[in-house]
Every structure is written in structure tokens, then in C-alpha cells.
Amino acid sequence: RTWVNQYATPALGMHRADLHTLLRQQLPPNCIHLNCNFKRYEQVGQKVCVSFENGSSIECDGLIGADGIHSNVRQQLQGNTPPRYHGYPIWRGVTHTVPPGFHHEEIWGTYGTGQQFGGCAIGSDRIYWFALVNRPEQDPEMMDDQKSLLLDRFGNWHEPIPDLIAATNQTDILRHNTYDCRPNSRWGEGNVTLLGDAAHLMAPTYGQGACQALEDALVLSRCVAQNSTLSAAFRQYEQCRFPWVAKLQQLSHQLGSVMQWQNPLLAQLRNASLSILPDGWSDYLTGINAVFGHQA
Ligand SMILES: Cc1cc2nc3c(=O)[nH]c(=O)nc-3n(C[C@H](O)[C@H](O)[C@H](O)COP(=O)(O)OP(=O)(O)OC[C@H]3O[C@@H](n4cnc5c(N)ncnc54)[C@H](O)[C@@H]3O)c2cc1C
């Protein structure tokens, strides 16, 4: 359990669609162009020429590659290094049914052998939950009824887990495989840089992928304000961000593997150690103090 108000900045559960809406509202009209798949860039003097798969191209002052997990901008900078599969998919759901006794001020997780379940509140009337189960990347169960599958796996776990699954509409349950990349410091050149998953795809162990993309944007905007050229700003941003997010990529990978241990003896040892330690110690050992206490 992590109490959301125990750090300098309280943790906040937010629905992705709400975040997108808030961000979009800050943009001037007509500045988002859909169906323009980035293909390649070329640096021409102080400009960057960007070409798209639909045959169009633009010349601009700088390029920030924020094109996610399979980033084409990253591929051009770093070569083709496909993300590695973590060994488990994540199921996610949101429900309006708030079970009695649910603590709105905590983020919690329960760990078993090769599977885990957790959640947090989104505002006062919704609950977000997630479930992880060790499965192969090409899973024959992929096409089955996912809600029944989860109820089979977690139906006898402690409350409110079975209630949360049962209260969620089948169509509101998402399933995605999880991947990460090894840290690679080559984020940019000239007037080109990377941001978010394109720069530092990480396992979702701490729920930090989107949070770190937001921190990237904050630091990048500071660097642009402090430097007279984009290339100087981009290099300062990369030097500032890389050490921290590289550490987070490694921590997320290591802790993610420990929390999904399939060996029952190891899983029991892990759970016993975490449950006998005072909260402060377990937060320290699991890296939660370092992650939630970090100031960008
Ligand atoms: C199951 C799961 C649970 C997660 N839970 C959390 C969580 O609790 N908290 C958290 O902070 N993070 C979480 N994350 C991570 C989070 O989703 C990502 O880190 C975040 O979305 C990264 O944002 P981004 O903008 O870098 O990339 P994305 O959100 O992937 O956006 C990339 C954009 O680029 C576009 N694009 C892709 N290719 C091209 C191209 N060639 N040309 C043009 N556009 C392109 C895509 O369409 C997309 O719009 C989770 C991830 C997963 C998979």
C-alpha cells in the first residue's frame, strides 16, 4: 500500500481520456494533423525536413519524436532494436461501482505466484484496477472471454478484487502485452530529440511511463527557455533526463520480474519479507520512495 499524500506531490489517478482532453484544450485550433505517419527526417543546415508515409513533407526548426513504443524516430537514431516482451500481459478496467470500505487515498497491489492485482481511485466515483498474469507473448487464451478468465484466476482472492472484476463491463476490460527497452543514451542529434516511450520505454511496474513523458515535457520546455539554440536545448534536456529515466527503466524491469516470480517458495519469501517490514522500509526496498519522491 502506498498512501497518496505521503510525498511532497500527492499521487493522482487520472483517466487517460481525461488527460488527453485537458492537454488538447491547451492547444491552438488546427495544430493537430491526423493520418500523417512519420517516415524519415533529414537535417538540412539548421532545419529538419520531415517526410510522411502519405508522401507529404514539411521543413521545421526541430523534431521531437514522441511516437511511442515502436518509434520510427528512435529507429532512425538507434537502429532497429525491437522492444523486449516482459512475460505478462496487463488487463485494465474502470468501474463506477465503489465497493464498501474502499480506501480512496491509497494505491494498492496484491502479489501472488506469477500474478498480481491492484488499483486506485479515479476521483470520487470511479476505480481503476489492473491485473497481471505470466503468459506467453502469443497466448492461445487471447481470444477467450477475458472477464471469465480473470474471474477464474482472481475469483478467490481477497475483497474487493472479485467484486471489482464482476462490476466491470466485459467491453471495458483492456488487455495489452507489456514491453520495455534497454536504456540507450542516443536520444538525439542536431535539432532532433526523443520524448516519452520513444526515448525510454519502461515496464509498467511503477505506473510511470506517462508520468515520465510529462516530466520530459516539463524539463524540455525549461531547457528551450534557457538556451539560444534548439540543439543546445535538446542536448541539455537529454543530459538532464537520461540518468534518471535509465535508472527507472532498470528498476522497473528488476522489480517487475521479482513481483511476477512464478516459483511459489520465492513468492512466499518475497511476500513475507514485505509484510513484516514497516511501510517505510518496504517503500525503500521496492524503490517506491525513490520514484514517488523524485523531483524533476
Ligand atoms: C498496460 C499498460 C499500463 C500502463 N499504465 C500506466 C500508468 O498507470 N501510469 C503511467 O504513467 N503510464 C502507464 N503506462 C505507460 C503509458 O501508457 C505510456 O508510457 C505513455 O502512453 C507514453 O506516452 P507517449 O506519448 O510517449 O506515447 P504514446 O501514448 O504511445 O503516444 C504515441 C503517439 O504517437 C503516434 N505514432 C506512432 N507512430 C507514429 C508515426 N510513425 N508517425 C506519427 N505518429 C505516430 C501514436 O499514434 C500515438 O498517438 C502503461 C502502459 C501500458 C501498456
The ligand as an SDF file (V2000), in Angstrom:
LIG
                    3D

 53 58  0  0  0  0  0  0  0  0999 V2000
   -0.9130   -1.8030  -19.8410 C   0  0  0  0  0  0  0  0  0  0  0  0
   -0.2350   -0.5080  -19.5840 C   0  0  0  0  0  0  0  0  0  0  0  0
   -0.4710    0.1940  -18.4000 C   0  0  0  0  0  0  0  0  0  0  0  0
    0.1410    1.4230  -18.1740 C   0  0  0  0  0  0  0  0  0  0  0  0
   -0.1180    2.0990  -17.0050 N   0  0  0  0  0  0  0  0  0  0  0  0
    0.4490    3.2980  -16.7910 C   0  0  0  0  0  0  0  0  0  0  0  0
    0.1660    4.0390  -15.5980 C   0  0  0  0  0  0  0  0  0  0  0  0
   -0.5690    3.6060  -14.7250 O   0  0  0  0  0  0  0  0  0  0  0  0
    0.7610    5.2420  -15.4370 N   0  0  0  0  0  0  0  0  0  0  0  0
    1.6110    5.7620  -16.3660 C   0  0  0  0  0  0  0  0  0  0  0  0
    2.1330    6.8680  -16.1620 O   0  0  0  0  0  0  0  0  0  0  0  0
    1.8930    5.0810  -17.5110 N   0  0  0  0  0  0  0  0  0  0  0  0
    1.3340    3.8700  -17.7330 C   0  0  0  0  0  0  0  0  0  0  0  0
    1.6060    3.1810  -18.8900 N   0  0  0  0  0  0  0  0  0  0  0  0
    2.5660    3.7310  -19.8390 C   0  0  0  0  0  0  0  0  0  0  0  0
    1.9400    4.8020  -20.7230 C   0  0  0  0  0  0  0  0  0  0  0  0
    0.8240    4.2900  -21.4160 O   0  0  0  0  0  0  0  0  0  0  0  0
    2.9760    5.2660  -21.7370 C   0  0  0  0  0  0  0  0  0  0  0  0
    4.2190    5.4450  -21.1060 O   0  0  0  0  0  0  0  0  0  0  0  0
    2.5510    6.5890  -22.3560 C   0  0  0  0  0  0  0  0  0  0  0  0
    1.3710    6.4220  -23.1030 O   0  0  0  0  0  0  0  0  0  0  0  0
    3.6770    7.1210  -23.2370 C   0  0  0  0  0  0  0  0  0  0  0  0
    3.2480    8.2860  -23.8520 O   0  0  0  0  0  0  0  0  0  0  0  0
    3.8800    8.6950  -25.2550 P   0  0  0  0  0  0  0  0  0  0  0  0
    3.1970    9.9700  -25.6170 O   0  0  0  0  0  0  0  0  0  0  0  0
    5.3540    8.6600  -25.1780 O   0  0  0  0  0  0  0  0  0  0  0  0
    3.4680    7.5300  -26.2530 O   0  0  0  0  0  0  0  0  0  0  0  0
    2.0100    7.0910  -26.7400 P   0  0  0  0  0  0  0  0  0  0  0  0
    0.9890    7.3840  -25.6960 O   0  0  0  0  0  0  0  0  0  0  0  0
    2.1580    5.6850  -27.2170 O   0  0  0  0  0  0  0  0  0  0  0  0
    1.7280    8.0510  -27.9630 O   0  0  0  0  0  0  0  0  0  0  0  0
    2.4730    7.9180  -29.1590 C   0  0  0  0  0  0  0  0  0  0  0  0
    1.6860    8.5720  -30.2740 C   0  0  0  0  0  0  0  0  0  0  0  0
    2.4790    8.5500  -31.4600 O   0  0  0  0  0  0  0  0  0  0  0  0
    1.6690    8.1130  -32.5400 C   0  0  0  0  0  0  0  0  0  0  0  0
    2.5540    7.4880  -33.5430 N   0  0  0  0  0  0  0  0  0  0  0  0
    3.1300    6.2630  -33.5240 C   0  0  0  0  0  0  0  0  0  0  0  0
    3.8760    6.0620  -34.6100 N   0  0  0  0  0  0  0  0  0  0  0  0
    3.7790    7.1900  -35.3520 C   0  0  0  0  0  0  0  0  0  0  0  0
    4.3230    7.6110  -36.6050 C   0  0  0  0  0  0  0  0  0  0  0  0
    5.1450    6.8310  -37.3240 N   0  0  0  0  0  0  0  0  0  0  0  0
    4.0050    8.8520  -37.0670 N   0  0  0  0  0  0  0  0  0  0  0  0
    3.1880    9.6770  -36.3560 C   0  0  0  0  0  0  0  0  0  0  0  0
    2.6480    9.3360  -35.1650 N   0  0  0  0  0  0  0  0  0  0  0  0
    2.9390    8.1120  -34.6770 C   0  0  0  0  0  0  0  0  0  0  0  0
    0.6770    7.1370  -31.9250 C   0  0  0  0  0  0  0  0  0  0  0  0
   -0.4720    7.0160  -32.7360 O   0  0  0  0  0  0  0  0  0  0  0  0
    0.3810    7.8370  -30.5960 C   0  0  0  0  0  0  0  0  0  0  0  0
   -0.6460    8.7810  -30.7340 O   0  0  0  0  0  0  0  0  0  0  0  0
    1.0170    1.9490  -19.1370 C   0  0  0  0  0  0  0  0  0  0  0  0
    1.2560    1.2450  -20.3250 C   0  0  0  0  0  0  0  0  0  0  0  0
    0.6420    0.0240  -20.5410 C   0  0  0  0  0  0  0  0  0  0  0  0
    0.9140   -0.7230  -21.8300 C   0  0  0  0  0  0  0  0  0  0  0  0
  1  2  1  0
  2  3  1  0
  2 52  2  0
  3  4  2  0
  4  5  1  0
  4 50  1  0
  5  6  2  0
  6  7  1  0
  6 13  1  0
  7  8  2  0
  7  9  1  0
  9 10  1  0
 10 11  2  0
 10 12  1  0
 12 13  2  0
 13 14  1  0
 14 15  1  0
 14 50  1  0
 15 16  1  0
 16 17  1  0
 16 18  1  0
 18 19  1  0
 18 20  1  0
 20 21  1  0
 20 22  1  0
 22 23  1  0
 23 24  1  0
 24 25  2  0
 24 26  1  0
 24 27  1  0
 27 28  1  0
 28 29  2  0
 28 30  1  0
 28 31  1  0
 31 32  1  0
 32 33  1  0
 33 34  1  0
 33 48  1  0
 34 35  1  0
 35 36  1  0
 35 46  1  0
 36 37  1  0
 36 45  1  0
 37 38  2  0
 38 39  1  0
 39 40  1  0
 39 45  2  0
 40 41  1  0
 40 42  2  0
 42 43  1  0
 43 44  2  0
 44 45  1  0
 46 47  1  0
 46 48  1  0
 48 49  1  0
 50 51  2  0
 51 52  1  0
 52 53  1  0
M  END
$$$$
